[in-house]
Amino acid sequence: MLKKISFRLINILYFFIGTFLTSLGIVTLVQSNIGPDPWSVLHVGISLHIPLTTGKINSIIGVSLLLLYLPMKAKPNIYTIINAYFVGFFIDFINKNSFVSPPLTTSWSFVYLILGILIFGVGTGIYGSFACSSRDNLIASLAILTKQKPKITKIIFEFIIVIIGTILGGPGSIGTLLFMGSVGHVINWARKNLKLPSFEVQPSSYNEEESL
């Protein structure tokens, strides 16, 4: 019994480490100033028009998406629900404490971009062993409903997100395209090489490998 409780606590800690790293990667990508991940383009764009931080917007959208796909076939577990809120919470925590300073030169901006992709991918790969995010679960649900491959659905959906975010004033740029083309490989590597020996959790319904 004690061993089972200890293992569960380790799982929870590992999950939150992955969630925090994902948030750190997002902040690093935004600070690069050459294009963050697609959803951050939207979150930053929205933040220019309403008095909310990007972290709060991230959390609101994440939790709202849970409600959208509840009638669909993809069903969230407790880790998906927690992740929907805490990615945004950690983003605001990192920004408030200035953990990531803006790059001083263009060269450093590209370093930030690369680091952001790696950190985001590793973090997402870690928590992805427990559950996928509400955003990816929505994409999985849409793929099922439209009978399209997750890869195609993800690309189309994220391009729409980038377009909307850019129209709102979000920082969509070359870095966003580089992120979209590379982060999946980092996520898959992290899932295979950085997971705990075993997990007593419900597997996620979204396979990142199918999105590549």
C-alpha positions in Angstrom: 0.0 0.0 0.0 2.8 2.4 1.0 4.7 1.5 -2.2 1.6 2.2 -4.3 1.1 5.6 -2.6 4.8 6.5 -3.1 4.6 5.5 -6.8 1.5 7.7 -7.2 3.2 10.7 -5.6 6.2 10.2 -7.9 3.9 10.1 -10.9 2.2 13.3 -9.8 5.6 15.0 -9.3 6.9 13.9 -12.7 3.7 15.1 -14.3 4.1 18.6 -12.8 7.7 18.7 -13.8 6.6 18.0 -17.4 3.9 20.7 -17.2 6.3 23.3 -15.8 8.9 22.5 -18.5 6.2 23.0 -21.1 5.3 26.4 -19.7 9.0 27.3 -19.5 9.4 26.4 -23.1 6.4 28.5 -24.1 7.8 31.6 -22.3 11.2 31.0 -23.9 9.6 30.8 -27.3 7.6 34.0 -26.8 10.7 35.8 -25.5 12.6 34.8 -28.7 10.6 37.4 -30.6 10.9 35.3 -33.8 7.7 33.3 -33.4 6.3 31.1 -30.6 4.1 28.0 -30.8 0.8 28.4 -32.6 -1.4 28.7 -29.5 0.9 31.3 -28.0 0.4 33.4 -31.1 -3.3 33.3 -30.3 -2.9 33.9 -26.6 -0.6 36.9 -27.1 -2.9 38.3 -29.7 -5.9 38.1 -27.4 -3.9 39.6 -24.5 -3.5 42.8 -26.6 -7.2 43.4 -26.5 -8.3 42.3 -23.0 -6.8 42.9 -19.5 -5.7 39.4 -19.0 -2.2 37.8 -18.9 -1.2 35.2 -21.5 -1.1 32.6 -18.8 -4.7 33.3 -17.7 -5.8 33.2 -21.3 -4.0 29.9 -21.8 -5.8 28.5 -18.8 -9.2 29.8 -19.8 -9.0 28.4 -23.3 -7.6 25.1 -22.0 -10.4 24.6 -19.6 -13.0 25.8 -22.1 -11.8 23.2 -24.7 -12.5 20.5 -22.1 -16.2 21.4 -22.3 -16.1 21.4 -26.1 -15.0 17.8 -26.6 -16.8 16.2 -23.7 -19.6 15.1 -26.0 -17.0 13.7 -28.4 -15.2 10.3 -28.2 -12.0 11.7 -26.7 -12.5 11.8 -22.9 -10.1 13.6 -20.5 -8.6 12.0 -17.4 -7.7 13.9 -14.3 -4.2 14.8 -15.6 -5.6 16.4 -18.7 -7.9 18.6 -16.6 -5.0 19.6 -14.3 -2.8 20.4 -17.2 -5.4 22.6 -18.8 -5.1 25.0 -15.9 -1.5 24.6 -14.7 0.3 25.3 -18.0 -1.1 28.9 -17.9 -0.5 29.1 -14.1 3.2 28.3 -14.6 3.5 30.7 -17.5 2.4 33.6 -15.3 4.6 32.4 -12.5 7.6 32.3 -14.8 6.9 35.7 -16.3 6.1 37.3 -12.9 9.5 36.2 -11.5 11.4 37.1 -14.7 12.9 33.6 -15.0 13.5 34.2 -18.7 15.0 37.5 -19.8 14.6 38.9 -23.3 17.5 38.0 -25.7 20.0 40.8 -26.3 20.8 39.9 -29.9 19.3 38.3 -33.0 21.7 35.4 -32.6 20.4 34.8 -29.0 16.9 35.0 -30.3 17.5 31.9 -32.4 19.2 30.2 -29.4 16.0 30.9 -27.5 13.9 29.5 -30.3 15.9 26.2 -30.3 15.9 26.0 -26.5 12.2 26.8 -26.4 11.4 24.0 -28.8 13.5 21.5 -26.9 12.2 22.4 -23.5 8.6 22.5 -24.7 9.0 19.1 -26.4 10.6 17.5 -23.4 8.0 18.8 -21.1 5.1 17.8 -23.3 6.7 14.4 -23.8 6.9 13.9 -20.1 3.4 14.8 -19.2 2.2 13.2 -22.4 2.9 9.8 -20.8 0.0 10.6 -18.5 -2.4 12.4 -20.8 -2.4 14.8 -23.7 -3.5 18.4 -23.4 -7.0 19.6 -23.9 -5.9 21.1 -27.2 -4.5 17.9 -28.6 -7.5 15.9 -27.3 -9.7 18.3 -29.2 -7.7 17.7 -32.4 -8.0 14.0 -31.9 -11.7 14.4 -31.5 -12.0 16.5 -34.7 -9.9 13.9 -36.5 -12.4 11.2 -35.5 -15.4 13.3 -36.4 -14.0 14.3 -39.8 -12.4 10.9 -40.5 -9.1 12.7 -41.2 -5.6 11.7 -40.1 -4.5 13.5 -36.9 -1.5 14.9 -38.8 -3.7 16.6 -41.3 -6.2 17.8 -38.7 -3.4 19.2 -36.5 -1.7 21.1 -39.3 -5.0 22.7 -40.6 -6.2 23.5 -37.1 -2.9 25.1 -36.0 -2.6 27.1 -39.2 -6.1 28.5 -38.5 -5.0 29.3 -34.9 -1.9 31.1 -36.2 -3.9 33.1 -38.7 -6.5 34.2 -36.1 -3.7 35.1 -33.6 -1.7 37.0 -36.2 -4.8 39.0 -37.2 -5.3 39.9 -33.5 -1.7 41.1 -33.4 0.0 38.0 -32.1 3.7 37.4 -33.0 3.3 34.7 -35.7 6.6 34.4 -37.6 9.2 32.0 -39.0 9.8 30.6 -35.6 6.2 29.4 -35.4 6.7 27.4 -38.6 10.0 26.0 -37.4 8.2 25.0 -34.2 5.4 23.2 -36.0 7.8 21.3 -38.1 10.2 20.1 -35.4 8.6 19.9 -32.0 6.8 16.6 -32.7 10.1 14.8 -33.0 11.3 16.1 -29.7 8.0 15.1 -28.0 8.2 11.5 -29.4 11.8 11.2 -28.3 10.9 12.4 -24.8 8.0 10.0 -24.5 10.2 7.1 -25.4 13.3 7.9 -23.4 12.2 10.0 -20.4 9.1 8.2 -19.1 9.0 6.4 -15.8 9.3 2.5 -15.9 5.5 2.2 -15.7 2.4 4.3 -15.2 -0.7 3.4 -13.4 -2.7 6.0 -15.4 -5.2 6.0 -18.3 -3.4 6.3 -21.6 -4.0 9.4 -23.7 -6.2 9.2 -26.7 -3.9 11.3 -28.9 -0.7 9.8 -30.5 1.8 12.5 -31.4 3.6 10.0 -33.7 0.4 10.0 -35.9 0.7 13.8 -36.1 4.1 13.8 -37.8 
